[in-house]
Amino acid sequence: AAVFAEERYSARLAENNAAGALVLTVRATDADWGQNARVRYRLSEGRVRGAPLSSYVSVRAETG
């Protein structure tokens, strides 16, 4: 299984950040070999004030 570099990640954001601003970087590794060691990232969909979380933030699947 993939293992994250940190047990827990958190970030504080200034209000009204510019679109595309970096918020947080996470890192995970997998001890498998080749394709099986590939790690992809995604957010679990949730809602913020009735809007999908994905309308506020996004994740680069390949880099976290």
PEVENZI-V672776 format. One record per residue. SS is DSSP state (H for helix, E for strand, - for the rest). PHI is phi in degrees with one decimal (* if undefined). D_CENTER is the distance of its C-alpha to the mean C-alpha in whole Angstrom. Layout:
# PEVENZI-V672776
<<SS,PHI,D_CENTER> <SS,PHI,D_CENTER>>
This chain:
# PEVENZI-V672776
<<-,*,17> <-,-66.2,14> <E,-125.0,14> <E,-78.0,11> <-,-64.6,13> <-,-119.1,13> <-,-67.9,14> <-,-142.9,12> <-,-118.8,10> <-,-149.1,11> <-,-148.2,11> <-,-110.5,15> <-,-116.7,15> <-,-74.7,18> <-,-66.8,19> <-,63.3,20> <-,-60.2,17> <-,-68.7,18> <-,-57.6,16> <-,86.7,14> <-,-67.4,13> <-,-70.6,11> <-,-105.1,9> <-,-162.2,7> <-,-117.4,7> <-,-116.9,6> <-,-142.5,9> <E,-137.8,10> <E,-130.4,14> <-,-130.6,16> <-,-75.0,20> <-,-64.4,21> <-,-113.2,23> <H,62.4,22> <H,-57.4,20> <H,-71.6,20> <H,-91.5,18> <-,-70.2,15> <-,-113.1,12> <-,-123.4,9> <-,-114.4,6> <-,-159.7,6> <-,-91.3,6> <-,-75.2,9> <-,-69.2,12> <-,-140.0,13> <E,-131.0,16> <E,-126.4,17> <-,51.2,20> <-,87.4,21> <E,-99.5,18> <E,-61.0,15> <H,-53.7,12> <H,-65.5,11> <H,-81.7,14> <-,-106.9,13> <-,-136.6,9> <-,-138.5,7> <-,-126.2,5> <-,-79.2,7> <-,-56.9,8> <-,-83.6,10> <-,-120.3,9> <-,76.6,5>>
